[in-house]
Amino acid sequence: MMFKAENISKRYFRRTGSANYFYAVCPLSLEIMACGVTVLAGRSGSGKTTLLNMLAGLLAPTEGKVWLDGTDLYSLDDKSLSRLRSEKMGVVPQGRSAIDTLTVMENILLPARLYGRPEPIEAARQWMEQLGIAHLADARPAELSGGELRRMAIARALAQAPDILFADEPTGDLDDGNTHIVLSAFHDFACIQKKAVFVVSHESDAFQYADKVYRMDGGQVDIMH
C-alpha cells in the first residue's frame, strides 16, 4: 500500500473588515507507511482532526493531493470516493457512531452489510475478544459505557481489515489499562496484518507503540521521530 499527501492545506475565509483567511492546516507533505503505526500528536485546536479528515477522504483540502495506491482521492466523484473508503480505509471518529437499534455485533458487521460484502464474523469476534468486549456481543449501545462504545467502534474498523486505519483520539475516554489494550491492538493490526494505522492523540502513551511520530502545532507539522 502506498499512501501520501502532497502539499495539502486547509484554509478558511473570514471577514475582518476586509476579506481574509487563516490556515487550519498549513501546506505539508507526508507519507504513511504500511506495516506501521504513525502517531500525530498535538494540543486540542492544533489542526489534527482537520488533517486526519483530509487524509481519510472526508474533507477536501484547499490545495494539494492525497494519493492512495496511485489514486488521487479528491479526483473521484462522491460515489467512487465512498466506495474506495469502504474498501480500503477505516475511520474511528471521536464522536459516538453506534446505531442504537443494533446489537454490538450487528454494529461491528454493519459496514460489510451496507456494501454487500461477506460479514467478517470471525474477525469481529477476534477483535472483540482482544479489546475486552466479547461478552457484550448481544448488548445494545444504550447498555454500554463511553469506553465500551469507543472499543466497539475500534473493533468495527479493525474487523473490516482496511488497508489504512485512521483513529481520532481513540483512547481519550479510556483508562490506562484499556488504553494499552487499544494501542496494542493497533500495533498488532499494523505488524501482523501488514496494515497502516494513523492515530491522532494528545497522549504520550501512544508514542511507545508508534513507528513514526509527528507533532502538530498551529496547523504546522514537524516530525519527532
MODATA-V224104 format. One record per backbone hydrogen bond with DSSP energy under -1.0 kcal/mol. NH is the residue of the N-H (numbers start at 0). CO is the residue of the C=O. If there is no record, write none. Layout:
BEGIN
nh = [NH NH]
co = [CO CO]
END
This chain:
BEGIN
nh = [3 4 5 7 8 9 11 13 15 19 21 23 24 25 27 29 31 35 37 38 39 40 45 50 51 52 53 54 55 56 57 58 61 64 66 67 68 70 72 74 75 80 81 82 83 84 85 86 87 88 89 91 101 103 104 106 107 108 112 113 114 115 116 120 123 124 125 126 127 128 129 130 131 132 135 136 138 142 143 148 149 150 151 152 153 154 155 156 157 158 160 163 164 165 166 167 168 171 173 178 179 180 181 182 183 184 185 186 187 188 189 190 191 192 195 196 197 198 199 200 205 206 208 209 210 211 213 214 215 216 218 219 221 223 224]
co = [66 29 64 27 62 24 21 19 17 13 11 9 9 218 7 4 2 194 196 211 198 213 42 46 47 48 49 50 51 53 52 52 8 5 3 70 1 67 65 71 72 76 77 78 79 80 81 82 83 84 163 165 98 138 136 102 103 104 108 109 110 112 111 118 119 120 121 122 123 124 125 126 128 127 132 133 135 139 140 144 145 146 147 148 149 150 151 152 153 154 157 87 195 89 197 91 199 168 170 174 175 176 177 178 179 180 181 182 183 184 185 186 187 187 162 35 164 37 166 39 202 203 205 206 36 36 38 221 40 219 45 216 214 212 212]
END
